[in-house]
Amino acid sequence: MKLVPLFVATALALVSVVHAATPDPAKTQAYIHQAWDTLARSLEDCSALHDPKMDARPVLYLPAEPGRAGGHGFDQATLQGRRAHAARRIERLGDLMPATLPAEGLLYLPRAYVVPGGQFNEMYGWDSYFIQLGLLADGRVALARDMTDNMLFEVAHYGGVLNANRTYYLTRSQPPFLSRMIGDVLAAPGAFTDEAERHAWLVHAYPLAVANYRIWTRPEHRAGDTGLARYFDLGAGPVPEMRDSTYYRGVIDWVLAHPEKDPGYLVKASEQPDAAEAARLKTSSCDIGASAVCAGAWSQGYRLSADYYRGDRAMRESGFAPTSTSARSAAPPTTMPAWASTACSIATARLQFAAVRAEMPPPPGRA
């Protein structure tokens, strides 16, 4: 006798769940549209200057070239005493090592951009490609072009598209999507006022895309004689954006607990090495005198090898963002393919840009 009421109650509950789980497309679209502004950053309010990953008071670094950034768009009051110029022009990644700068800081970008959010309060390399796809799909064409212009600015003034626009990322890039970003902006309706502007923008962008491609053909990035590129950070030792040594100690403990998976990433060492051992560790592990994180990266009689740190940095250039728990997971960075490869063909990019050029009339005054 109780089966009918139970059936009715169950049916009503299922209907309620289905109804509650059915999204409202208009509300979803409104949320997405509003989120771009929530996550947008610019120097007009200096909202990107704060770095949740670091404890230090950040500085805004401008390009070394005088007059390139000027004072346009700065919140002068907020930036009082917090501006500095790069010591010299940066021709390519690795020219300026973060450790040589007096303080960690944000690298100037001339236009607005969207950040991933949370602790990632800066413009990232390959994240920006996927963000741009969303912007274009949502009709935010101007902001999408701004982000690509910022990427081009990074190539021109910081040596290439960076992992992100913080000083501690000056030694590495991220998976290369710049040519696609350029192509998507060129194809976006409303991105340019006319064909002349579109052509002029391409003339500016193309050589910078080629320059950024050259990052991946440098000897450091070549994957042997395969014709492919590998990920490679031009720095050494622990990454400078690491707050403390907890993560690296976790890696040591994980490898010690899984010795069968250790490819040789542990170095027997003292917790408080003397001068002679510290000198040896500069080559075999990292420089404890130059990095407090390196000095603290010791556990159970071991430190991490220099080769591990190279792999750890390369992993980060690949776009993988480790957490404090990934060192203890079933697939820690020590067992991941650190020298991942990517096919970066400039020939493909040239064909793409040649096709775009063929679609456009010659610039004014030229046949």
KAVENFEN-V869041 format. One record per helix or strand. SS is the DSSP state (H for helix, E for strand). FROM is the first residue (numbers start at 1). TO is the last residue. If there is no record, write none. Layout:
# KAVENFEN-V869041
SS|FROM|TO, SS|FROM|TO
This chain:
# KAVENFEN-V869041
H|3|21, H|25|39, E|40|41, E|59|62, E|83|85, H|98|100, E|105|107, E|113|114, E|117|117, E|120|120, E|124|124, H|125|137, H|141|158, E|164|164, E|166|166, H|167|169, H|178|187, H|195|217, H|219|221, E|222|222, E|229|230, H|246|257, H|259|261, E|266|268, H|275|284, H|292|296, E|299|299, E|302|304, H|306|317, H|326|328, H|333|335, E|341|342, H|346|359
